Amino acid sequence: MVWPGALHASGEPVHRRFVQVKEKRCFFTDTGKGPLVVILSSQLVLSRSYRWTAEVLSQNFRVVVVEMPGCGNSDSVSEPWSNSQYAEWVSNFLTALKVDEAAALVGHSDSGAPALEAAVRFPQQIKNLILVDSIGANAPDSLPRLILMRMADAASEIRFSVPGLFHAGKNALFHTRNWLNQIRISAVYDLTDQAKQVKVPTLLAWGRRDKTIPLSAAGTFFRLIPNSHVYISDDGSHNWLIQRPEEFCQAVTEFVHRKDKTSTFTIQLASGVFQREKTAGEATALAANGSR
């Protein structure tokens, strides 16, 4: 089913579609032309949360933003899904898109977990993994603390927080059990063993001011994922890809189109970069240029 398309301010049409993936009917938006970028909406919000991000990215890419099962306008799940179920669904969704190219896969916050596992299990479908302030490393191990830190981030993210409250409320109302389970696992989920198995080039895009999933998590992923690179948004918090879409688009564009596909790729920041150096066969993460 295809809904009538709207237009971004950029003039790119936005196609709103449903697709049947195995037994689940799922909703996604599709806009722009160029290399394929697929954004997995966080399971706590809606694809509309990412509309500004998709609008800017669509100037350089074909951008698909999908609501996975148990979220938003997509079909509900009878029991909360595991990360492995979501990862397999991602592979089936990419197949359902019927494209000849592998995708750059973006996982943000909770959706970083299925994005990472999908990259491990289905690397032939994913040419680049982009984790944005993802769960799975340096977990707070405390749900109350996670909620408190999320509230602190929300206070600085008005552009996201006002509509995001409605989006989260819709998921809480229509996908209650899955939504509550996602909140629970956010505080405890550990992806460190799986991170070591990621082979595709990976961009770790983090907000320096993120209190929900702090910058130290990016450092952990960086040390574990062999071909990983870090971009730090100096003024960004947990949802900076939504608050600062132009900056996110620039980071993604430079990463995806980098000329050297094998050597370490770093992006110069206002106040620092992360670099990996090889010493005696070991990789170490260094914070350079006054990284705080």
Sequence and secondary structure as in RCSB ss.txt:
>XXXX:A:sequence
MVWPGALHASGEPVHRRFVQVKEKRCFFTDTGKGPLVVILSSQLVLSRSYRWTAEVLSQNFRVVVVEMPGCGNSD
SVSEPWSNSQYAEWVSNFLTALKVDEAAALVGHSDSGAPALEAAVRFPQQIKNLILVDSIGANAPDSLPRLILMR
MADAASEIRFSVPGLFHAGKNALFHTRNWLNQIRISAVYDLTDQAKQVKVPTLLAWGRRDKTIPLSAAGTFFRLI
PNSHVYISDDGSHNWLIQRPEEFCQAVTEFVHRKDKTSTFTIQLASGVFQREKTAGEATALAANGSR
>XXXX:A:secstr
 EEEEEE TTS EEEEEEEEETTEEEEEEEE  SSEEEEE  TTS GGGGHHHHHHHTTTSEEEEEE TTSTTS 
  SS   HHHHHHHHHHHHHHTT SS EEEEEEGGGHHHHHHHHHH GGGEEEEEEES SSSS  S HHHHHHHH
HHHHHT HHHHHHHHHHHHHHHHHSHHHHHHHHHHHTT   HHHHTT  S EEEEEETT SSS HHHHHHHHHHS
TTEEEEEETT  TTHHHHSHHHHHHHHHHHHT S SSS      SS EEEEEEETTEEEEEEESS  
